[in-house]
Amino acid sequence: MTSFKNQEVKYDLICGIDEAGRGPVLGPMVICGVCFHKIDLNLLSKIGVKDSKKLTVNRRSELAKIIKKNCFSYKTIIIDAQEIDAREEKRITLNKLEVFKMVEILNELLPNIIYLDAADVNEERFKTSIINGLNYSPIKVISKHKADDLYPIVSAASIIAKDLRDSIIIGLKNKYGDFGSGYPSDTRSIEFLREWIKKYKQVPPFARKTWETTKKIIREELSNTKITDFIN
């Protein structure tokens, strides 16, 4: 999804990029880039923008609406479980997949100042990977761990991404039943995944087959089945 207010010159655009749902075994990952003109950035502090993980679901939803209404532009990309799994056949790391998607967003939004929530343990390496993929030359790129805690513009992207993922998860639960948060640390999610595999002899369509959590359950519940039967 992409939204632009108009096609004016973007020389003073500041963009924050973040993801939601990198770690879960169930559900998609969502990446968002959101742009504001420098003069409008103070709005984010006024409305109480902060790291999406520190907000309630309802507050995230409220803020996401305000941010989308007042930003210059934003773009979201949904990466489903199948695309996340397919990266292994292509010999692409999850970090590299994030780079590709973030570059796609930036090449469309064309901001001149970019703030990134670095996925790589090496912040500068992540920054370099992003810059190398761009088809234009921004003025400044800042890549930091926990950028959603440091920069309101990244927090804004985090909020939109998490809000969209929340709505997708609600849709999946309405269709398949309550599976918890989808994270490997969530007992309800693991029980759901285990019971599904035991019952249907296959992985749910929204589960990440390449996650070690899924592979482990397959080994335990379907000992005579090859892991590759589930990945191909």
Secondary structure, 3 states (H helix, E strand, C coil): CEEECCCCCCCCEEEEEEEECCCCCECCEEEEEEEEEHHHCHHHHHCCCCCHHHCCHHHHHHHHHHHHHHCCEEEEEEECHHHHHHHHHCCCCHHHHHHHHHHHHHHHHCCCEEEEECCCCCHHHHHHHHHHHCCCCCCEEEEECCHHHHCHHHHHHHHHHHHHHHHHHHHHHHHHCCCCCCCCCCHHHHHHHHHHHHHHCCCCCCECCCCHHHHHHHHHHCCCCCCHHHHC
